[in-house]
Amino acid sequence: MNQHEISEQAVSPPVDVSGMPTDGSSSATRGRAVLAPQGSNGSCSCSSGAGTDVMQAGTSAYPYVYAIGQIDVRFPGLTLEKEFAQATGRAETAGLSDRQALQAALSDERNRYLARQLCWVLMIEGVDTYIVGPRDPTNYDVLLETVRPVPNRGADTDVVIGLRGPIAPAEACNGLMIPIVAFDQIYSFDTAALLGAIPRPENVSEEEFRPRAQELFNRIVQVADNAGATDEHRALNYLATRYPDIYVRTSDAFAQNYELAQVDVQPSRLSGSRRIVTVIFTYNQRGGVAGFFSEQFFVRVDVTEEFPFLVSPLQKGFIR
């Protein structure tokens, strides 16, 4: 492969997103096909936004979010908690755990009014980061799918794509004052399912490939302060959940006795009217001198609008 040179640097509802830009293209998916590969000319399913809004989507006022974490459901106050207890008492919950009873009660369409008033909190690395709510008010069903009957904090993963709004008022979620995110799409899966969807190289066994892929996924989501709100973090989170080639490349590097030394994100020189970033993966040979026995691969991602997409596929390169 030819080398390419890189030189680039509780109120009801408790969360009100009515003042944020809206559109009619909202969709949400429980992700079985999260890792659907995109070609280098991948189509952009970009949100149109509301052209007449004073505060436009994607600006500093309402930056886009592409965040990876776990969604937790909470009561905004005592009144709703008591109402939920009464609703649960009307359901068939004998033999169910508390979490299973919660999931069963919220799945009942008669209790949909409860779902609209609950607090839905996205935690990133165990830290409460965003209160989430749908831009489309009919989109609460996808939030209900994030309530697993048997939760696994180490494996359950929710990817939230939307707009970051203002800080929630104290009364919205029992005193929790963090930014609100109005989402257009949510992918929900467990990490094992995500990694299991990656096409494994024929010459690598399942036992070898999965731990390598898991390590790369962990490295990306654990990047310092990765709240999915900057262009750099949105690009990384997009690649981690939608682009399997980075896992295959990293597995090959490990097999050749290279380590993943660094993942960098830089503005691309291709940026003009659109915001494009270059994500660079640096692999150092184990036991070698850093910089002398190194390989670099890069991929370009367009992060101009709400849904990032691939501009150029992963390819070998070097930095001057």
Secondary structure as UniProt FT lines:
FT   STRAND          4..6
FT   TURN            18..19
FT   TURN            34..35
FT   TURN            40..41
FT   TURN            51..52
FT   STRAND          64..74
FT   HELIX           78..89
FT   TURN            94..95
FT   HELIX           98..107
FT   HELIX           109..111
FT   HELIX           112..117
FT   STRAND          119..124
FT   TURN            125..126
FT   STRAND          127..134
FT   TURN            137..139
FT   HELIX           140..144
FT   TURN            145..146
FT   TURN            153..155
FT   STRAND          156..167
FT   HELIX           170..172
FT   TURN            173..175
FT   STRAND          179..190
FT   HELIX           191..196
FT   TURN            202..203
FT   HELIX           206..221
FT   TURN            224..225
FT   HELIX           231..242
FT   HELIX           245..255
FT   TURN            256..257
FT   STRAND          258..267
FT   TURN            269..270
FT   STRAND          276..285
FT   TURN            286..287
FT   TURN            290..292
FT   STRAND          294..302
FT   STRAND          309..319
//
